[in-house]
């Protein structure tokens, strides 16, 4: 009995210590932070929070002029926007030159947040062509690697921090094969450079969010890309998937994903802020209940069990959508 009490006290003490240490922050007011993908979603919210709450000099990289203008209207003069296409080496190097111009002598680049990413086109792997595959990998993986490599000397000089946005799907397979592959790859990249950069005082942190509405920002565009991929398939391939019902079922799954996605984007940006500002930042962050209660536990299962769960859940969901569509079509015929 005494041993159990001692163990409970030890566990409680450890939890209290972790809780206290987790809430010790460093002052990053006046420091410079570079964020990609600030047109909308996580990057946009993080840029506003660091500007407003932390007093940082944010360098917000946006893909479009419209996105940059919208962000500039709601932030202070501390925030600077610039155009960046992470799939273009020329654009990345122009951004690096701009950053060196923006940061005054005597100041350094404290943080880099690789947030830019795309999720579509979704759908079965065999629906996609090479261009679809390369586009996702260029943005989510190659772009983040090149931005990191290009800005690394500036981060190293500050002994700063790199925050890479992955996804909970990197822990456990989900629909969107190429998206999942790109996020698993960015995790492997992050784990490697974290070890390589430790000797220079640079820390690397991974954000693994579950499903959030910032990821599914344009459902109509996602459905259009899905339909484009479907239309490219030979008729024989379409028939093998179940014909038009399969396409319509995939559309319904996308709509359901949006409905179930959390609107609480601050959970993700809070994790990003912690990685940038905490005295004792974590290596990995898992924002979202689905990430904590589903994806992480599933990643700990033996592969044969995890595969079985995935096949059951996704297969069952797809079949249910097909039944709904067949029933709706049957009722239309009766009418």
C-alpha positions in Angstrom: 0.0 0.0 0.0 2.8 2.4 0.9 4.5 1.7 -2.4 1.3 2.6 -4.3 1.0 5.9 -2.3 4.7 6.7 -3.0 4.2 5.9 -6.7 1.1 8.1 -6.9 2.9 11.0 -5.2 5.8 10.6 -7.5 3.6 10.7 -10.6 1.6 13.7 -9.3 4.9 15.5 -8.6 6.2 14.9 -12.1 2.9 16.1 -13.6 3.1 19.3 -11.5 6.7 19.9 -12.5 5.9 19.4 -16.2 2.8 21.7 -15.9 5.0 24.4 -14.4 7.9 24.1 -16.8 5.4 24.1 -19.7 4.3 27.6 -18.8 7.6 29.3 -18.6 8.1 31.5 -21.6 10.9 33.6 -23.0 10.4 37.1 -24.1 10.4 37.3 -27.9 9.1 40.8 -28.2 11.0 42.6 -31.0 12.4 39.3 -32.5 11.9 38.5 -36.1 9.9 35.4 -37.2 9.3 34.3 -40.8 6.1 32.4 -41.6 5.1 30.8 -44.9 1.5 30.3 -46.1 0.0 33.4 -44.5 -2.8 34.1 -47.0 -5.3 32.3 -44.7 -5.7 29.5 -42.1 -3.0 28.7 -39.5 -0.3 31.0 -41.0 -2.6 34.0 -41.1 -3.8 33.5 -37.5 -0.3 32.9 -36.2 1.1 36.0 -37.9 -1.7 38.1 -36.3 -1.2 36.6 -32.9 2.6 37.1 -32.9 2.1 40.7 -34.0 -0.6 41.5 -31.5 0.2 39.4 -28.5 3.9 38.9 -28.6 5.1 42.1 -30.2 7.2 40.2 -32.8 8.4 41.6 -36.1 6.6 39.1 -38.3 7.7 38.5 -41.9 4.6 37.0 -43.4 5.0 35.2 -46.7 1.9 35.1 -48.9 1.3 33.4 -52.2 -1.0 36.2 -53.5 -1.1 40.0 -53.3 -4.7 39.8 -52.2 -3.8 37.6 -49.2 -0.9 39.9 -48.3 -3.1 43.0 -48.5 -5.8 41.5 -46.3 -3.3 40.5 -43.6 -1.6 43.9 -43.7 -4.9 45.7 -43.1 -5.5 44.0 -39.7 -1.9 44.1 -38.3 0.5 46.7 -37.1 3.5 48.3 -38.8 5.7 45.7 -37.2 4.4 43.1 -39.7 5.9 42.9 -43.2 4.4 40.9 -46.0 6.2 39.5 -49.0 5.2 37.3 -52.0 6.5 33.7 -51.9 5.8 30.7 -54.0 7.6 27.8 -52.2 7.7 25.8 -55.5 9.9 28.3 -57.1 13.6 28.5 -56.2 13.8 32.0 -57.6 11.0 33.1 -55.4 12.6 31.5 -52.3 15.9 33.2 -53.0 14.2 36.6 -53.5 12.4 36.1 -50.2 15.8 35.4 -48.5 17.2 38.6 -50.0 14.2 40.5 -48.8 14.5 39.1 -45.2 18.1 40.1 -45.1 17.1 43.6 -46.1 14.2 43.8 -43.6 16.2 42.7 -40.6 18.3 45.6 -39.4 22.0 45.2 -38.5 22.4 43.7 -35.0 19.1 41.8 -35.2 18.6 38.2 -36.3 15.9 35.8 -37.5 14.7 34.0 -34.4 12.0 31.8 -35.9 11.0 30.0 -39.1 7.6 28.4 -39.5 7.1 26.2 -42.5 3.3 26.3 -42.7 2.6 26.5 -46.4 0.8 23.4 -47.7 -1.9 22.0 -49.9 -4.2 19.0 -49.3 -6.0 18.5 -52.6 -6.5 16.7 -54.9 -7.8 14.1 -52.6 -9.1 10.8 -53.8 -7.8 7.3 -54.4 -4.1 7.2 -55.4 -4.9 5.7 -58.8 -7.1 8.7 -59.7 -4.1 11.0 -59.7 -1.5 11.7 -62.4 2.1 12.7 -62.1 1.3 16.5 -62.0 -1.1 16.0 -59.1 1.5 14.0 -57.2 4.4 16.4 -57.9 2.4 19.5 -57.0 1.6 18.2 -53.5 5.2 17.1 -52.9 6.7 20.4 -54.2 4.6 22.5 -51.8 4.5 20.3 -48.7 7.9 18.7 -48.8 10.4 20.2 -51.3 9.2 23.8 -50.7 9.6 23.4 -46.9 13.1 21.9 -47.3 14.3 24.6 -49.7 13.0 27.4 -47.5 14.7 25.8 -44.5 17.9 25.3 -46.3 17.9 28.9 -47.7 17.1 30.6 -44.4 19.1 28.3 -42.2 22.2 30.5 -41.9 20.1 33.3 -40.5 18.4 30.9 -38.0 21.8 29.5 -37.0 23.2 32.9 -36.3 20.3 33.5 -33.9 20.4 30.0 -32.4 16.7 30.2 -33.2 13.9 27.8 -33.8 12.3 26.0 -36.8 8.7 24.9 -36.7 7.5 22.5 -39.4 3.8 21.8 -39.9 3.1 18.2 -40.5 -0.3 16.4 -39.8 -1.7 13.7 -37.6 -2.2 11.6 -40.8 1.6 11.1 -40.8 1.1 8.9 -37.7 -1.7 6.8 -39.1 -2.8 6.3 -42.8 -5.8 8.3 -44.0 -7.4 9.1 -47.3 -5.2 11.3 -49.4 -2.2 9.1 -50.0 0.2 11.7 -51.5 -0.7 14.3 -48.8 0.0 11.7 -46.1 3.3 10.7 -47.8 4.4 14.4 -47.9 3.6 14.9 -44.3 5.4 11.7 -43.2 8.4 12.8 -45.2 8.5 16.3 -43.6 8.5 14.6 -40.2 11.5 12.4 -41.2 13.2 15.5 -42.5 12.5 17.4 -39.3 13.7 14.6 -37.1 17.0 14.4 -39.0 17.8 18.1 -39.0 16.8 18.4 -35.3 19.8 16.1 -34.5 22.1 17.8 -37.1 21.3 21.4 -35.9 21.4 20.7 -32.1 25.2 21.4 -32.0 24.5 24.9 -33.4 21.8 25.7 -30.8 19.0 25.5 -33.3 15.9 23.5 -32.2 13.3 21.9 -34.6 9.7 21.3 -33.7 6.9 19.4 -35.4 3.2 20.3 -35.4 0.9 17.4 -36.1 -2.7 18.8 -36.2 -5.8 16.7 -36.6 -8.6 17.9 -39.0 -9.1 21.6 -38.9 -11.2 23.8 -41.1 -8.2 25.9 -42.1 -6.9 22.8 -44.0 -10.2 22.4 -45.8 -10.5 26.0 -46.8 -12.2 25.6 -50.2 -14.5 22.6 -50.5 -15.7 23.5 -53.9 -12.2 23.7 -55.3 -11.4 20.3 -53.7 -14.5 18.8 -55.4 -13.5 20.3 -58.7 -10.1 18.8 -58.5 -11.5 15.4 -57.5 -13.9 15.5 -60.5 -11.1 16.5 -62.9 -9.1 13.5 -61.7 -12.1 11.3 -62.2 -12.8 12.6 -65.7 -9.2 11.8 -66.7 -9.7 8.1 -65.9 -10.4 5.7 -68.7 -13.9 4.3 -68.6 -12.6 0.9 -67.7 -11.0 2.3 -64.6 -14.1 4.3 -63.6 -16.2 1.1 -63.9 -13.7 -0.8 -61.7 -14.2 1.8 -59.0 -18.0 1.5 -59.2 -18.9 4.1 -61.8 -20.4 7.5 -61.1 -21.6 6.4 -57.6 -17.9 6.1 -56.5 -17.2 9.7 -57.6 -20.3 11.0 -55.8 -19.4 9.0 -52.7 -16.0 10.5 -52.6 -17.5 14.0 -52.8 -19.7 13.2 -49.8 -16.7 12.0 -47.9 -15.0 15.4 -48.6 -18.1 17.2 -47.4 -18.2 15.1 -44.2 -14.5 15.8 -43.6 -15.2 19.5 -43.6 -18.2 19.1 -41.3 -16.2 17.1 -38.8 -13.1 19.4 -39.0 -12.6 21.6 -35.9 -13.1 25.4 -36.3 -10.7 26.0 -33.4 -7.6 27.0 -35.4 -6.2 28.6 -32.3 -5.4 25.2 -30.9 -2.8 24.8 -33.7 -1.4 28.3 -33.5 -1.1 28.1 -29.7 1.1 25.0 -30.3 3.2 27.0 -32.8 3.5 29.9 -30.4 4.6 27.5 -27.6 7.3 26.1 -29.9 8.6 29.6 -30.6 8.2 31.1 -27.2 8.5 28.4 -24.5 11.6 28.0 -22.4 11.2 24.2 -22.8 9.4 23.6 -26.1 8.3 20.2 -27.1 9.7 18.2 -30.0 6.2 17.3 -31.2 2.7 18.9 -30.7 -0.6 17.1 -31.3 -3.4 19.7 -31.5 -6.9 18.4 -31.8 -8.9 15.7 -30.0 -8.8 13.4 -33.1 -5.0 13.6 -33.1 -4.7 12.8 -29.5 -7.5 10.2 -29.1 -7.4 8.5 -32.5 -4.3 9.1 -34.7 -1.7 8.8 -31.9 -3.2 5.6 -30.3 -3.7 4.0 -33.7 0.0 4.6 -34.6 1.0 2.5 -31.6 -0.9 -0.6 -32.8 0.7 -3.5 -34.6 0.6 -2.8 -38.4 -1.9 -5.7 -39.1 -4.3 -4.2 -36.5 -3.9 -0.6 -37.8 -4.4 -1.8 -41.4 -7.5 -3.6 -40.4 -9.0 -0.6 -38.6 -8.2 1.7 -41.6 -9.7 -0.7 -44.1 -12.8 -1.1 -42.0 -13.4 2.6 -41.3 -12.7 4.0 -44.7 -14.3 1.1 -46.6 -17.4 1.2 -44.4 -17.7 5.0 -44.8 -17.4 4.7 -48.6 -20.0 1.9 -48.8 -22.4 3.9 -46.6 -22.1 6.9 -48.9 -22.8 4.6 -51.9 -25.9 3.2 -50.2 -27.1 6.8 -49.5 -26.6 7.7 -53.2 -28.3 4.6 -54.5 -31.3 5.2 -52.2 -31.5 8.8 -53.3 -31.4 7.8 -57.0 -34.1 5.1 -56.4 -36.4 7.6 -54.8 -35.8 10.1 -57.7 -36.9 7.4 -60.2 -40.1 6.7 -58.2 -40.9 10.4 -58.2 
